[in-house]
Amino acid sequence: QENGHSPGKAEVSKTDAPLNTEEIRAVKTRLSVEPDRRSRIVRIVYTSPNPQTSADFVNTLARLYIDDNTDDRSSSIYETRALLEKQERELKSKLQQKEEELKAFSAQAGILPGNGENSVAENKLRLLQVELSRAEAERITQEAVARDAREDAPDAMIQNDVIRQYQVTLTNLRNELADMETILTPENYKVERLKAQIAQMEAAIKKEREKERQRRQSEYEASLRKEQALRDTVANQSSTALDYSAKVLHYNVLRNEMLTAQNFYNAIAEKLNDAKVATSVRPAEVRLLSKAHPPGRPYSPRMPWYAGSGAAAGLLLAVGYVTVKERGVRRLRAPGDAVICGLPELGAIPSAPPRPIGGKVVKRLTGRSWSTIEKISFEQEGSDMSESFRGALVSILSAARTGHSARSILITSALPMEGKTTVASNVAITLSRFQKRVVLIDADLRRPRLHEIFKIDNSHGLATLLADSTPVEEIDLEELLQPTPLPNLFVIASGSNRAGFSHLLYSNRLGELVQRLLQEFDHVLIDAPPCLKFADARGLARHVDGVLLVLRANYTYDKLAEAAAQTFLADGVPVLGTILNRWNPRSRSAYGFSAYGSGL
């Protein structure tokens, strides 16, 4: 636009306009041709300070284009038809020649038409190669095992239950002999009898080791024979497959050449048919859809429209950014949401019944008394929470049976206030109800609570042991362990002297204590601080079989839960799974949850 005047416009039904005249070059800065991609309409726009000049220019240019196009189209159609007829004859002859070559080779090589991809020989060779790879891996494994057995490596016999049982018995006998020699003379008949038993057990172990070496050598020789047999079969099959593959390769080359020639022929034949139809019909003239009229007002610039469009686009971008940002993070709400990093959800603990004002207790379902949440598995054995902890414990023990040892477990959470101590105490109570001897250790030296829950003395405990220089094997466990109302459950308090506690948890004395406790107890549970806020849990996790991660419903974000699990997985510590705590059974996401056996 110039001097505030609008452009003239005209529309024609042709997609090209000549731009090779001197007159058009002189005004090309003001002329634009705008094709519509959704139709065959072309819009011609010419900008001029004079409205009448712009309209007259566009109308004249459209009329000249229509006249020239009619003559050019007729001559072009006849030339195209003659060229296509010549190409069709050549391609037809070439296509017939390729078809004859393909038929002759297919009959000579015995390849059925359409069977040039994979043969039975190739598939059989592929399967044999897979079996050979497995046999090689098996032979390497058996060879290593047999070599360790020949060298009498201790690890080579570790999976033999008989030898392991003999070694345990031998160790017990030697310990008993050492105790006897401190109070009896070497000539005493009890000492002599123990020595004879030890000698007999050593001979039995030696005999069993020899049997184990012979068995593993036999397995290695069998795997070696299997590998050699497969290798011979693969060699024979490879020769057959290579011969057939060469024929198939040549067949595919001829077939591709024939298909290429056929595609070219079909394309040319189709274009020739179109050209024949076009020569029999008079070329359609380009039609002027609408004449250009002098505009009544300027068309540019439109400042209000530009400002409004910019504001709307900015608002949409802001709303989109906020929406994407919000949907990227969500809270865990119902059972199934706590399945993170491929870890199983071992249990879902419902929220406790309503609490009285100012207290940390919940009402019994019967209404006759009050019970603490941390001991609800003991004081309300038939409640929903008690049953949920029992189900979670079954999942933990099932994980142990599938290959993950769960005798020593670290219980922690991603953040504070997620109920890890409540879960730890109730799991320990439930485990003791399964006739298991359990030790619960309060390793949350920053905020210990187990001594308050079980009403025990906190003057000495874990911090006292870690700060002491006495060897762990010489410590009297009866002074450290404190009993609870349950006969199978003992608690080790945090201890009142926790000065400089942050470095105590990284001591190897804790691992020595756990190993000693496992000699006398079935399970050791450790209540640890939150793992994302403090690094204590990572130091403690080095001494246990696995970690149990407690997550709180409607509180913990999924990204934080994944970060907590990845913290231990990156350290090489097994994570047994997660427990979703304090979820609301009455929420919309709790499908089908209802009371059962409420009369208990």
Secondary structure, 3 states (H helix, E strand, C coil): CCCCCCCEEEEECCCCCCCCCHHHHHCCCCEEEEECCCCCCEEEEECCCCHHHHHHHHHHHHHHHHHHHHHHHHHHHHHHHHHHHHHHHHHHHHHHHHHHHHHHHHHHHCCCCCCCCCCHHHHHHHHHHHHHHHHHHHHHHHHHHHHHHHCCCHHHHCCCHHHHHHHHHHHHHHHHHHHHHHHCCCCCHHHHHHHHHHHHHHHHHHHHHHHHHHHHHHHHHHHHHHHHHHHHHHHHHHHHHHHHHHHHHHHHHHHHHHHHHHHHHHHHHHHHHHHHHHHHCCCCCCCEEECCCCCCCCCCCCHHHHHHHHHHHHHHHHHHHHHHHHHCCCECCCCCCCCCCCCCEEEEEECCCCCCCCCCEEECCCCCCEEEHHHHHHHCCCCHHHHHHHHHHHHHHHHHHCCCCCCEEEEEECCCCCCHHHHHHHHHHHHHHCCCCEEEEECCCCCCCHHHHCCCCCCCCHHHHHHCCCCHHHCCHHHHCEECCCCCEEEECCCCCCCCHHHHCCCCHHHHHHHHHHHHCCEEEEECCCCCCCCHHHHHHHHCCEEEEEEECCCCEHHHHHHHHHHHHHCCCCEEEEEEEEECCCCCCCCCCCCCCCCC
